[in-house]
Amino acid sequence: MKRDAESPVVAGVVEGTITAFGRPTPSGGSRLTLNRRVTVIVPTGVSDLFAGMRVRVQGEWHRGVRHRYLVSSVIEPVEPPPPMSVERLSRALLGTSTPSAEHTQVLTLLGPALNWLFAAGAKAVAGKLAHLSLRKAQAIAGNPFSLVKRRLLDFDAAEMLHRQMHTDPFHIARLQAATTEVLRRAEKAGCARVSREELEARVTGLLKLSDEFEVDWDVVWRSSIVARDGERYCLPSWYHQRRIALQALRSNQLIMLPEVPEPYTELVRHRYSIVTGAAMSGKTTLVRNLAAACRTSGWRVALTAMTGKAASVLGDGAMTLHRLIGYSPRGCRQEPLDLDLVIVDEYSMMTWPLLAALLRVIKGHIVFVGDPRQLPPVEGEPVDRDLLALLPVLDLGVRPTAQVEVVRHWSEAHLLINLERFVRRCQAERREWQILSPIKRSTLGTLALNQFLQRVANPHGAWLGDGYRMGDRVIIIRNDYTGPLPVYNGQTGTLSGGEGGTLSVSLDDGLTVTVGRRDVELAYCLTVHKAQGSRYDTVVFIVPPAAADFAQDSHMQYVGLTRGRQGTVCYAL
């Protein structure tokens, strides 16, 4: 370990065995543990395929709330796994000790790759490679990144496999795969279009190419792996979907079905329109009345939202947009739905691929409802700016917000003492309350605060196992449409019982449902994302030091400070 002369950050190199993988970091990186004690954050993401492997990590040490952690983009295996003979590989992957002549050639050719995959625990992938024909095996030996296109490996795994097979570091397929990976990560980060200079720099950094070699990027990008949008580059699939969606939006027709009640005529005058407004401005009430009026006139209406919680607020029969159009990363339904009107709530969380799929399936009216000041999609570039620029907008304006109070604390202990006093005061006054935090992992994140608040708010509840007590405040984290009553991700309630692998939850709307123990989490403290679309009497918005960047996010601030009906208190250090 050494201290960089130009920076106060401490640089270091750690060798060890990957013993655990944590949840992704808020910045999009991967969190892993070396030797059961060293926390490492790798911004580029590392597949859990490599659990148990011995690796070397180079990076910079940072000071967390409790301990230091290493932030790095350089991770590589310390040593290759011990080689296995062709006979042993054949017994392990083909189930026979006497493979055919072609399979023997395949096992010999792909020996380093199969050894490495087998040692990494990816026996299924290794088995698929062992059953390939000789011609396909030769193609993979020269280009391991073709496995990424086949979705057998992610880019990080293919890159490590490339190092094991000692293929050409300047192979054009490697450069193209890295370009696709950079653009895919840019799309997930919310900015799908990248300038040429930035794209070249990111690919060079990802592959750690030496400056001594010049790359003819025009040759690399000559194929259809990139699309050009003005002066910027993006994925061809994303560009195609965005172009189709924009063409549909720009051809917004003046159509209207008969017998539309007068107060709502303007909302359905065009095929596509927007209803927007600040928190508590009456958007939900308006679209509920619109749906009821149109159904009375004989319209076929569907109420949808981007989240299960928002769908439950819209009323009976509402569902998530993904379920309505059958959308998934691998595709969407192709047949148009026979609907006259579709209402989409929380449209600020939409992405271009989802919007393109919606416009292709729905041929009737679509009313987008939401507030562009609220949180953008978790992954993907938002569409709200283009929608507001292209479509007619009904703006309900801004309601006077409840009072926001900021309380400064000199330590975490002081903050927790005040938080306990706040909860006990609300319980004594029988007031509805909710604690919000922008992060999960920290001493002031949702995971730690839920444990603390459980001891404060519900210390005497009967023990139900798995960290739950009778009377605990919980939130459902998975949609379920298979039971007698639909259950939506984001619904909150109180635990009323538990038996075996299930828990009984009395929802806030008075209904009682049965869910799996892994389908709920404690909800004394929620993330800001989970709280979007909900209202509470009084809210405490906590801003930990580890979440300073999140606290400066205007969307995060807006959502966190507008959830309280009577007011919001911001606890800060």
C-alpha positions, 0 to 999 in steps of 0.5 A: 500500500502506498500514498499517491504523491498527487492525491491524498487517496491511499492506493493499494493492491489486494490479493485474495479469494472472492467469498461473497457478492453483495448488492449493486452499489447506488452508482452502478458498481458491483460489491464483493468481499475478499477473504471474508473481510475486505470489501471491494467495489468494482465500477464495471461489474463482476459476474458472480461466476467467479465466486471462489476464485483467487484474484488480484485487485488494484484500486484506492482505499476509501473510508466508510462509516465503519471501515475502509473499502477498496474502489477499483476497476482492475481485477484479474485472476492471480493464477489460472486453474490447474489444467485438466486432461482431455479424458477428465474433461470428457468425463465431467462435461460429456459423461464419457471417457471415450469421446469421439474424434471431433469432441476430442479436437474440441476439448483440446482446442478449448481446453484452457477455456473449459478448465477455467470455466469449470474451476469458476463453477460454470459447469453448464456453460462449459458443457455447452461449449464441449458439445459444440461442433469443431467449426463453432469451437474454432470460431469461439477459440479465436473470438471468446466474445461471441459468447456474450452475443449468445448470452452465455457469458457477460462481458467481464467473464468473456474478458477474463476468458480471453486472457486465459486463451491468450487471444489477440488483444487487438482482435476486432471482435474484442474491440466491438464487444467492448464498444457494445458493452460501453454503450449498454452501460451508458444506456443503463446509466441514463445517457444512451448517446455518447460522443466519439471522443468519450466512446473511444476513451471508455473503450480504451479504458475498459480494455486497458489498451496501451497508447503505443498502439493506434486503433482505427475506430472507423474500421471497428465501427464499420459494422452495425454495432453502433448507430450515429445520432447526430454527433453522438453514438448509441446502440442500434437497437436503442436508436431504432426503438427511439426513432419509431417512438418519435415518429409515432408521437410526432404523428399525433392525430386528432381523433375522438370516439363518440359520447365523451363527457364534456369535462374530459373532451380535451384530454382525449382530443389527441391520440396521445396527451399528458396530465402533469402536476406537482405532488398532491395536485389531483392527478390521480383523482382526475384520471380515475374520473376520466376512466369512470366516465369513459367506461360509462360511455362504452370505452374499453379502458386500461389503468396502468402504472410503472410500479405495482404500488402506483397501480394499486392506487389507481383502483380495481383492475389496474396493473403494471404497464409491463404486465399489460403489454407483456414486456420483458428485456427479451421482447413484448407481445406483438398483437395489438390490444383491443383498447380504446384508452390506456392511462399510464401513471408515473410516466417519468420512469419510462424508457425508450424501449418500453415506450416503443413497445407501448406505442406498437401494441396500443392503437387507441388513446394513451394518457401519460400521467406523472410529474417530471420532477419525480425520480427517473427510471432506475436504468435507461434514458428517460423519455419525459422531456421529449414527451413534454415537448411533443404532446399536448399537456394539461398542467394541474399546477403546484399545490402549496407544499407542507412545511419542511423543517431541517434539523441538524445533528452533531453525531449519528447517536444524536440523530438516533435519539431524536428519531426515537423521540419522534417515533414515540411521539407519533405513536402517542398521538396516533399519527401516521409516520414514515422514515425515508433514507436515500440508501440501503447500506449504511448505519443510517441506511434502510437496513440498519434503521429498520432493525433499530426502529423495529426495537423502538416501535414494536419491541413486544410483538410475538416472534414470527422468525426470520427477523419479523414480529407480529405487528411489524410494518412491512412492504411487499417487494414482488407483484403476484397476480396468481392469488385470489387477490392481486398483490403489488410491489410497494404495497405496505401493511402490518404483519398479522400472522405467519405459518411455515414459509408464508406471512399474513399481511393486513394491507393499508386498504383493509385487505389481508393477503398471504405472501412468502417470507422472501416477498416482504421487507420491514417498512419502518424506513423506506428508500425514496424510490419505494416511497414514490407515489405514496403519502404519509401524515408526517415524514422524516427524511434522513440524509446520511453522510454517505448519501451526500451525492443523492441528497443533492439530486433534485429528483431525490430531494423533490420526492423525499420532501413532498411525501408528507401531508402535514409536513416533512422533517429533514434530519441531517448531519 
